[in-house]
Amino acid sequence: MEGWMSDKIYDVPSEWTSRAYLDDAKYKEMYARSISDSDGFWAEQAKRLDWTHAPTKIENTSYAPGNISIKWFEDGVLNAAYNCIDRHLPKRANQTAIIWEGDDPSQSKHITYQELHDEVAKMANVLRNRNVGKGDRVTIYLPMIPEAAYAMLACARIGAIHSVVFAGFSPDSLAQRITDCKSKIIITADEGLRGGKKVPLKKNVDAAVAKVNEKAGNVDWVVVVKHTGAAVDMDPARDFWYREAAEMVTNECPCEEMNAEDPLFILYTSGSTGTPKGVLHTTGGYLLFASMTHQYVFDYHEGDIYWCTADVGWVTGHSYILYGPLANGATTLMFEGVPNYPDNSRFWQVIDKHKVNIFYTAPTAIRALMQAGDEPVKKTSRASLRLMGSVGEPINPEAWEWYYHVVGDGRCPIVDTWWQTETGGILITPLPGATKLKPGSATRPFFGVVPEIVDADGKVLEGETSGNLCIAKSWPGQMRTVYGDHERFEQTYFSTYKNKYFTGDGCRRDADGYYWITGRVDDVINVSGHRMGTAEVESSLVAHDKVSEAAVVGYPHDIKGQGIYAYVTLMNGVEPTEELRKELVAWVRKDIGPIASPDLIQFAPGLPKTRSGKIMRRILRKIAEDEPSSLGDTSTLADPAVVDDLVEKRQNKK
Ligand code: WTA
């Protein structure tokens, strides 16, 4: 067993099994059937949704080179908003759908399913009145306020495709995403609020739209939600206040009939190369998979209060704040703030305040709170907690143990859920009543999921092994294409290894058949659970007039999981100063957004290159990781001496 792997095993106590949907035998039986009789299995599962035309065709997919085509339930007709709201009304009109907890601890509100219906219908009518309809793209750039949920569901209701852009992204990043999907309407707020700090969202939108329109785009409308009440510039021909428009429309809006394969949303995510890709998810398969995984993985039962701390700007927010829980008629908590504001007890206080039963967060938050010690946790009760989840990056066993023993008081199973923007929902995860837990392992595949570990040549490795993680068979929540670029879809996910989906992650399978995700094997880094393409940060750095070349890699970071390490070669004659270092950090921050800020910048007179001029990232990674003894063969370098210089001036001193 590897040193970083914990060899602890936590058995499943009978209390967990007795309240859970599934025990181990049932998991195995259902899993086997999901593979051997896949169509039968998913046809049955499709019944969890309400269809205006129930699907008779189940799966129609091809991973064949040159013909990547993924379709599920292709003759089914349904509406996602209907499934998340309307169908619950007869029983749940007065049940809370969304608990909103503000950044300021004195602010919170409960939104019932009836209220959610009315707000969504109004937002949908406001959009319809601006000629937004089926297939149109709507960019949403909102903080974590209920209007973000209304906006997404309003799009779903009228068949428009939402593209939510995380409100921490810069105007340029936003402009890029608006341009790529050509949305003519943006929904934003005056300002966001996080940890007491204001984020100038409307101002960012103004800058982004100016940029888009410069390049012959045309944004017709900007809808502005009043949140902090800050004064903002309004262009009378283009901008309007949401509340004023909502007062002019009714709270009735029929749901558009959507084919199961009609797009539901686009969500941009970073890859190894190029600009972020517009991951496209469709209606039927995505919703079914989000709803089913939400039920089984979190062992969601009627009446549970469920809280996922993600932002709706990421896929976790889409699937597990909104679509999954609401499709199941759950009460879902939406939190505007951050874990350490006003202090390090905030998460646990929110759990006590709203009697949260199921809690889902990211390892980076757990590690940061762990550093603050046990006291901020211990002074809260957390008695309502029953299950806890982790997502976004590998969780190290120390953080897992702390989460389990200190936060969960050793009572609550932890589901370490592995998945991706591309997968739509959770693919590898424990199930609380069925799976013995091993700290740091995402454990076993969910129903219908066939993981394969392959070597560099694509050979499938059996038994206890490690290599690159692929998925051999389609599942309903799989992304369907890269918006506007199907060739890139094939190139990115299906060309490295033929006839399977390549995840970009490294993985190990142990003797018990448990999966351990080891992190990205491509040029994507995972900073606090946020995906960042090294190429994006590099192109931002070289856009600075003092920089001639840049190479960016990840390095281990105690809290963030990975930090951003940038090697920068300056233009001839430019002095490498501390001031310039700060300037470059600020530059990237402004250009892409705070999540892309380099943690460490090393000025490098030269970068290690092959004789054909290719930068050897393997070597740069090892230097950044402080492992100069494992640099490997440097003899193929054009100038091996640059390596010694880089090692000597390495930035992350341990
Ligand atoms: C990583 C987030 C280890 C992984 C849902 C993946 C994880 C990338 C886990 C996707 C986990 C996510 N254990 N690694 N439980 N969950 N990852 O698209 O590298 O933002 O490829 O989706 O996060 O990030 P994304």
Boltz pocket constraint, residues with backbone or C-beta under 6 A from the ligand:
constraints:
  - pocket:
      binder: B
      contacts: [[A, 269], [A, 314], [A, 315], [A, 316], [A, 390], [A, 391], [A, 392], [A, 393], [A, 394], [A, 395], [A, 416], [A, 417], [A, 418], [A, 419], [A, 420], [A, 421], [A, 422], [A, 428], [A, 442], [A, 503], [A, 504], [A, 505], [A, 517], [A, 518], [A, 519], [A, 520], [A, 526], [A, 529], [A, 530], [A, 531]]
      max_distance: 6.0
